[in-house]
Amino acid sequence: MKIKRIVKLKREMYDVLFDDGQSIKVHEESLVRYVLIPGKELDESEFNEIVQNIQYDQAYVAAIKYISYKIRSVKEMFDYLNEDYEDDIIRQTVYRLENEGYLNDENYAKALRNTLLNTTDKGPGHLKRELKKHDIKESVILNETEAFDDLIDAERMNKLKDKFLRTHRGSYVQFKQKLREKLTLRGYSGHHFEMIDFNDDYDEDAYFEKDFEKYYNKYKKKESGFKLKQKMIAALMGKGYAYEKISEKLGGMHDG
């Protein structure tokens, strides 16, 4: 087979057209390296070797570009290259990247831990979940989650509490329940929750009055007297308000 002509494309890429109708896209660097010029003849083995080498070069360049945006895990790189390249090319490329220090799952795990610690409100459990998604070795996951856990202190936990308290509208008991749920979802554990100081100057009276009125207007349409009070007590205690506070408020109501 003979190279019939070469057509320049965008971004230093070229189309190499052969007289048997086949064509390959190559970077300018590959064009020079393999001396691909019009009239050059190649046998099938030479052609296949050049095609494989060119794909390998292209995969490597694509991988370097992908890494340039942010640090990647080995799994991320496999998934990324899998869209355009065959397994052999991907394995060779990943092997080369690991040898050159561009890919390292331990470095990836450490970088993710630092990112979560310094730029998010997530905890060690979230790090563990994310690293599992990337097929990081269990020993690495354990090391990094333990390191993350050691860096969690009362200052971080109380800042999180203050952040969520600013937007809470309801009883303080309910706030503590919801805070535990939010922190659990973000990857924190019981011993992190215990670091929090709950001696807040929090006035729930305005929210109590609003909730009381809401449930009273809801239940008075169908109930009255003792049953109405029962419904009110159950609903308001479900929102975290103290029985004494509810009972005192209901004291002024007349059975009927």
C-alpha positions in Angstrom: 0.0 0.0 0.0 1.2 3.4 -0.9 0.5 6.9 0.6 -1.5 8.7 -2.0 -1.8 12.1 -0.5 -1.7 14.0 2.8 -4.4 16.5 3.7 -3.8 19.2 6.5 -6.6 19.4 9.1 -7.0 21.7 12.1 -4.6 21.9 15.1 -1.5 20.3 13.5 -3.5 17.2 12.5 -3.3 15.5 9.1 -5.2 12.9 7.1 -2.9 10.4 5.5 -4.7 8.8 2.5 -3.6 5.5 1.0 -4.2 4.1 -2.5 -6.3 1.2 -1.2 -8.8 3.6 0.3 -7.7 3.5 3.9 -6.8 6.6 5.8 -5.4 7.5 9.2 -5.4 10.8 11.2 -2.0 11.7 12.6 -0.4 14.6 14.5 2.3 16.6 12.8 4.9 15.0 15.1 3.9 11.5 14.0 4.0 12.6 10.4 7.7 13.5 10.8 8.6 10.7 13.1 7.4 7.9 10.8 8.3 9.8 7.6 4.8 9.7 6.2 5.2 11.3 2.8 3.3 10.9 -0.5 4.6 7.9 -2.5 5.9 6.0 0.5 5.0 2.3 0.4 4.2 0.3 3.5 3.4 -3.4 3.9 0.6 -4.5 6.2 2.7 -5.1 9.2 4.4 -1.8 8.9 1.0 -0.1 8.5 -0.4 -1.8 11.6 2.6 -1.0 13.7 2.5 2.7 12.7 -1.3 2.8 13.4 -0.8 1.3 16.8 2.1 3.7 17.6 0.2 6.7 16.5 -2.8 5.7 18.6 -0.5 5.2 21.6 1.0 8.7 21.0 -2.4 10.2 20.7 -3.7 8.5 23.8 -0.7 9.7 25.7 -1.2 13.3 24.6 -4.9 13.1 25.4 -4.1 11.7 28.8 -1.5 14.5 29.6 -4.1 17.1 28.6 -6.7 15.4 30.8 -4.3 15.4 33.8 -3.4 19.1 33.2 -6.8 20.2 34.4 -6.7 18.4 37.8 -5.1 15.3 39.4 -6.8 12.1 38.3 -7.1 8.5 39.6 -6.1 5.5 37.6 -9.7 4.5 37.2 -10.6 8.0 35.9 -7.9 7.7 33.3 -9.0 4.3 32.2 -12.6 5.5 31.9 -11.6 8.6 30.0 -9.4 6.8 27.5 -11.9 4.0 27.1 -14.1 6.3 25.0 -11.6 6.4 22.1 -8.9 3.7 22.5 -8.6 -0.1 22.8 -7.6 -1.8 26.1 -4.0 -2.5 25.0 -3.4 1.1 24.2 -4.9 2.2 27.4 -2.9 -0.2 29.5 0.3 0.9 27.9 -0.6 4.6 28.3 -1.5 4.2 32.0 1.6 2.2 32.7 3.8 4.9 31.1 1.9 7.7 33.1 2.4 5.8 36.3 6.1 5.3 35.6 6.5 9.0 34.9 4.7 10.0 38.0 1.7 11.5 36.4 -0.7 8.9 37.8 -0.5 7.8 41.4 -3.6 6.7 43.4 -1.9 7.5 46.7 -1.2 11.1 45.6 -4.8 11.3 44.3 -6.3 10.1 47.6 -4.1 12.6 49.6 -5.0 15.5 47.3 -8.7 14.7 47.5 -8.5 14.5 51.3 -6.8 18.0 51.4 -9.4 19.4 49.0 -12.3 18.1 51.1 -10.8 19.3 54.3 -9.9 22.8 53.1 -12.6 23.7 50.6 -15.8 21.8 51.6 -17.8 20.9 54.6 -17.5 17.1 53.9 -16.1 14.6 56.4 -14.0 11.4 56.4 -16.9 9.2 55.5 -17.4 11.2 52.3 -13.8 10.8 51.4 -14.1 7.0 51.9 -17.1 6.8 49.6 -15.4 8.8 46.9 -12.2 6.8 47.0 -14.2 3.5 46.8 -15.8 4.9 43.6 -12.3 5.3 42.1 -11.2 1.7 43.1 -8.5 3.0 45.3 -6.7 0.2 47.4 -8.3 -0.4 50.8 -5.0 0.3 52.6 -4.8 3.7 51.0 -8.4 4.5 51.8 -7.9 3.5 55.4 -4.8 5.6 55.7 -6.3 8.7 54.2 -9.6 8.5 56.1 -7.8 8.1 59.4 -5.6 11.0 58.5 -8.7 13.1 57.7 -10.4 12.0 60.9 -7.3 13.2 62.9 -7.6 16.6 61.4 -11.3 17.1 62.4 -11.5 19.3 65.4 -14.1 21.1 67.5 -13.6 24.4 65.6 -14.6 22.8 62.3 -17.6 21.0 63.8 -18.9 24.2 65.6 -18.5 26.2 62.4 -20.7 23.7 60.6 -23.2 23.8 63.5 -23.3 27.6 63.3 -23.7 27.5 59.5 -26.8 25.2 59.7 -28.3 27.0 62.8 -28.4 30.3 60.8 -31.0 28.8 58.4 -32.9 26.6 60.9 -36.6 27.5 61.5 -38.0 25.5 64.4 -37.2 23.9 67.7 -33.7 23.5 69.0 -34.3 19.8 69.6 -35.3 19.4 66.0 -32.2 21.3 64.9 -30.0 18.9 66.8 -31.7 16.0 65.1 -31.4 17.5 61.7 -27.8 18.5 62.2 -26.9 14.9 63.1 -28.6 13.7 59.9 -26.8 16.4 57.8 -23.4 15.6 59.3 -23.9 11.9 58.8 -24.7 12.5 55.1 -21.6 14.6 54.8 -19.4 11.8 56.2 -19.1 12.6 59.9 -19.5 10.1 62.8 -20.8 10.2 66.3 -17.5 11.2 67.9 -17.4 14.3 65.6 -20.9 15.2 66.7 -19.7 15.0 70.4 -17.2 17.8 69.6 -20.0 20.3 69.2 -20.9 22.8 71.8 -24.7 23.2 72.0 -24.9 26.0 74.5 -26.4 28.4 72.0 -28.5 31.4 72.7 -31.3 30.2 70.5 -34.8 31.6 70.8 -37.4 29.2 69.4 -40.5 31.0 70.7 -41.3 32.7 67.4 -41.1 29.4 65.6 -43.2 27.7 68.3 -46.0 30.3 67.9 -46.0 29.9 64.2 -46.1 26.1 64.3 -48.7 26.2 67.0 -51.0 28.4 64.9 -50.4 26.2 61.8 -51.4 23.0 63.6 -54.3 24.6 65.4 -55.8 25.9 62.2 -55.3 22.5 60.6 -56.8 20.3 63.3 -59.6 22.5 64.6 -61.6 21.8 61.4 -62.1 18.2 62.4 -61.3 17.9 66.2 -62.2 19.8 69.3 -61.6 19.5 73.1 -59.4 16.7 74.3 -58.9 15.2 70.9 -57.8 18.5 69.5 -55.3 18.9 72.3 -54.0 15.4 71.8 -53.4 16.1 68.1 -51.7 19.3 68.9 -49.4 17.8 71.5 -48.4 14.9 69.2 -47.7 17.2 66.2 -45.7 19.8 68.2 -43.7 17.2 70.1 -42.9 15.7 66.8 -41.4 19.0 65.8 -39.2 18.9 68.9 -41.0 21.3 71.2 -41.1 20.5 74.9 -44.3 19.0 76.4 -44.3 21.6 79.1 -44.2 24.5 76.6 -47.0 22.9 74.6 -49.1 22.1 77.7 -48.7 25.7 79.0 -49.9 27.1 75.6 -52.8 24.7 75.5 -53.8 25.6 79.1 -55.7 28.6 78.0 -57.8 26.6 75.6 -61.3 25.5 76.7 -62.6 22.0 76.0 -65.6 21.9 73.8 
